[in-house]
Amino acid sequence: MIDYAVGNLAAVANMFKRLGVACEITADAGKILRADKIVLPGNGAFDACMQGLRATGLIPVLKERVLQQKVPLLGICVGAQMLGHGSEEGSEEGLGWVDMQVRRFPDLPGLLVPHMGWCSVGRPDAAAPILQLLDADARFYFVHSYYMQVARAQDVLLTAHYGLDFTAAVQVENITGVQFHPEKSHRYGKQLLGQFAGGAR
């Protein structure tokens, strides 16, 4: 798991620990080059996260492992948003690995922003391997003011609804991003993280 001074590292690592999966929090390029799976967490503002990631100098290493060598990567919350081109929250460029932009939830009557709480998900790609062990009634815990607006329908893995239908998870080949917090989603988050760690793409 990439260490670039964001706040949810320990919680995600603890969930993997409960699964019996070795997970090391690191900013060491050599360890990332040897990793068989990579997790990009994210918590806070988009610009701060992108600036923090760039400051580590690890983006070229991540490009090599993820884009060239096709090592599975899981982005979580802002870590998922960073996979796109950019966000209305700031001015920093994203990684650009998924064709999407990040938008703010609209001001609608009765719609509180940020969106916080449990939400059911739909499955446009029900056959995706990472979803195979997931309960049919799975719900996840969200905390976000911005959502992923994906250009290609085939890249949408999960959907949810909060004032509007939005993308809850994306997947492009070996790259997966989830807007929700699996580490806060109890058994459903454990199922998804376990499937990712066990080899699903």
C-alpha positions as CSV (number, residue, x, y, z in Angstrom):
1,M,0.0,0.0,0.0
2,I,1.4,3.3,-1.1
3,D,2.4,5.6,1.7
4,Y,2.1,9.3,0.8
5,A,0.8,10.7,4.1
6,V,-2.9,10.2,3.8
7,G,-5.1,9.2,6.7
8,N,-6.7,5.8,6.0
9,L,-3.6,3.6,5.6
10,A,-3.8,1.8,9.0
11,A,-7.5,1.0,8.7
12,V,-7.1,-0.6,5.2
13,A,-4.0,-2.5,6.3
14,N,-5.9,-3.8,9.4
15,M,-8.7,-5.2,7.1
16,F,-6.1,-7.0,5.0
17,K,-4.6,-8.3,8.3
18,R,-8.0,-9.8,9.3
19,L,-8.0,-11.6,6.0
20,G,-4.6,-13.1,6.7
21,V,-3.1,-11.1,3.8
22,A,0.4,-9.5,4.1
23,C,0.1,-5.8,3.5
24,E,3.0,-3.4,3.9
25,I,2.6,0.3,3.9
26,T,5.6,1.7,2.0
27,A,7.0,4.5,-0.1
28,D,10.0,2.4,-1.1
29,A,10.3,2.1,-4.8
30,G,12.1,-1.2,-4.6
31,K,9.3,-2.8,-2.6
32,I,6.7,-1.5,-5.0
33,L,8.7,-3.1,-7.9
34,R,8.4,-6.5,-6.1
35,A,4.8,-6.2,-5.0
36,D,2.2,-8.5,-6.6
37,K,-0.7,-6.2,-5.8
38,I,-0.8,-2.4,-5.2
39,V,-3.3,-0.3,-3.2
40,L,-3.6,3.4,-3.6
41,P,-5.5,4.8,-0.7
42,G,-6.9,8.4,-0.5
43,N,-8.4,10.6,2.1
44,G,-9.0,14.4,2.0
45,A,-8.7,16.9,-0.8
46,F,-7.9,15.8,-4.4
47,D,-5.1,18.4,-4.9
48,A,-3.4,17.6,-1.6
49,C,-3.4,13.9,-2.4
50,M,-2.0,14.4,-5.9
51,Q,0.6,16.7,-4.6
52,G,1.5,14.2,-1.9
53,L,1.8,11.4,-4.4
54,R,4.0,13.4,-6.7
55,A,6.2,14.4,-3.9
56,T,7.1,10.7,-3.2
57,G,8.6,10.4,-6.7
58,L,6.7,7.1,-7.1
59,I,4.5,7.9,-10.1
60,P,7.0,6.6,-12.7
61,V,7.4,3.4,-10.7
62,L,3.6,3.0,-10.5
63,K,3.3,3.6,-14.2
64,E,5.8,0.8,-14.8
65,R,4.1,-1.7,-12.6
66,V,0.5,-0.9,-13.3
67,L,0.4,0.3,-17.0
68,Q,3.3,-1.8,-18.4
69,Q,3.6,-4.9,-16.2
70,K,-0.2,-5.0,-15.5
71,V,0.1,-5.5,-11.7
72,P,-3.4,-5.2,-10.2
73,L,-4.1,-1.9,-8.5
74,L,-6.9,-0.9,-6.2
75,G,-7.7,2.8,-5.7
76,I,-9.8,3.7,-2.6
77,C,-11.9,6.9,-2.3
78,V,-9.8,9.8,-3.4
79,G,-7.3,7.2,-4.6
80,A,-9.9,6.0,-7.0
81,Q,-10.7,9.6,-8.1
82,M,-6.9,10.2,-8.8
83,L,-7.1,7.5,-11.5
84,G,-9.0,10.0,-13.7
85,H,-8.0,13.2,-15.5
86,G,-8.8,15.7,-12.8
87,S,-11.4,16.9,-10.3
88,E,-13.7,19.9,-9.9
89,E,-12.4,20.0,-6.3
90,G,-9.0,21.5,-7.5
91,S,-6.7,22.2,-10.3
92,E,-4.2,19.3,-10.2
93,E,-4.0,16.8,-13.0
94,G,-4.9,13.2,-12.1
95,L,-3.0,10.1,-13.3
96,G,-5.2,9.8,-16.4
97,W,-5.3,6.0,-16.3
98,V,-9.2,5.9,-16.4
99,D,-11.1,8.1,-18.8
100,M,-13.2,10.0,-16.3
101,Q,-13.6,13.4,-14.5
102,V,-14.5,14.0,-10.9
103,R,-17.6,16.2,-10.3
104,R,-19.2,17.7,-7.2
105,F,-22.6,16.6,-6.2
106,P,-25.2,19.2,-7.3
107,D,-27.1,21.4,-4.9
108,L,-30.5,19.7,-4.8
109,P,-33.3,20.1,-2.3
110,G,-32.8,17.7,0.6
111,L,-29.4,16.5,-0.6
112,L,-26.8,16.9,2.0
113,V,-23.2,17.1,0.8
114,P,-21.0,15.4,1.6
115,H,-22.7,12.1,1.0
116,M,-22.1,10.1,4.2
117,G,-23.4,6.6,5.1
118,W,-24.3,3.2,3.8
119,C,-25.5,2.8,0.2
120,S,-26.6,-0.2,-1.9
121,V,-24.8,-0.8,-5.2
122,G,-25.8,-1.9,-8.6
123,R,-23.6,-4.2,-10.8
124,P,-23.4,-3.3,-14.5
125,D,-20.6,-5.8,-14.8
126,A,-22.0,-8.6,-12.7
127,A,-19.6,-11.1,-14.1
128,A,-16.4,-9.2,-12.9
129,P,-14.2,-11.6,-11.0
130,I,-13.7,-9.1,-8.1
131,L,-17.4,-9.3,-7.4
132,Q,-17.9,-13.0,-7.5
133,L,-17.7,-13.6,-3.7
134,L,-19.7,-10.4,-2.9
135,D,-23.1,-10.8,-1.3
136,A,-26.0,-10.0,-3.6
137,D,-27.3,-7.4,-1.1
138,A,-23.9,-5.8,-0.5
139,R,-23.8,-2.2,0.8
140,F,-20.8,0.0,1.3
141,Y,-19.9,3.0,3.4
142,F,-19.4,6.3,1.6
143,V,-18.0,9.6,2.6
144,H,-17.6,12.0,-0.3
145,S,-18.6,15.3,-1.9
146,Y,-17.4,14.4,-5.3
147,Y,-18.2,11.5,-7.6
148,M,-16.6,9.8,-10.7
149,Q,-18.1,10.7,-14.0
150,V,-16.9,7.9,-16.3
151,A,-16.6,8.4,-20.1
152,R,-17.1,4.7,-21.1
153,A,-19.9,2.6,-19.8
154,Q,-17.8,-0.5,-20.0
155,D,-15.5,0.9,-17.3
156,V,-18.3,1.1,-14.7
157,L,-18.0,-1.7,-12.2
158,L,-20.6,-0.6,-9.6
159,T,-23.2,2.1,-9.4
160,A,-25.0,3.8,-6.6
161,H,-27.6,6.6,-6.1
162,Y,-27.5,9.8,-4.2
163,G,-29.6,12.5,-5.8
164,L,-28.4,11.1,-9.1
165,D,-27.0,7.8,-10.3
166,F,-23.2,7.8,-9.9
167,T,-20.3,5.5,-10.4
168,A,-19.3,3.7,-7.2
169,A,-16.5,1.6,-8.7
170,V,-14.5,1.5,-12.0
171,Q,-12.4,-1.1,-13.6
172,V,-10.1,-0.9,-16.6
173,E,-8.1,-4.1,-17.1
174,N,-5.9,-4.5,-14.0
175,I,-7.0,-1.2,-12.5
176,T,-9.9,-1.0,-10.1
177,G,-11.1,2.1,-8.2
178,V,-13.8,2.2,-5.5
179,Q,-15.4,5.4,-4.3
180,F,-16.5,3.9,-1.0
181,H,-14.4,2.8,2.0
182,P,-14.2,-1.0,2.0
183,E,-12.2,-0.7,5.3
184,K,-15.4,0.8,6.9
185,S,-17.8,-1.5,5.2
186,H,-17.6,-4.5,7.5
187,R,-18.2,-7.9,5.9
188,Y,-18.9,-6.5,2.4
189,G,-15.7,-4.5,2.4
190,K,-13.9,-7.6,3.7
191,Q,-15.3,-9.7,0.9
192,L,-14.2,-7.2,-1.8
193,L,-10.7,-6.8,-0.4
194,G,-10.4,-10.5,0.0
195,Q,-11.3,-11.1,-3.6
196,F,-8.8,-8.4,-4.8
197,A,-6.1,-9.9,-2.7
198,G,-6.9,-13.4,-3.8
199,G,-6.2,-12.8,-7.4
200,A,-9.4,-11.3,-9.0
201,R,-9.0,-8.4,-11.5
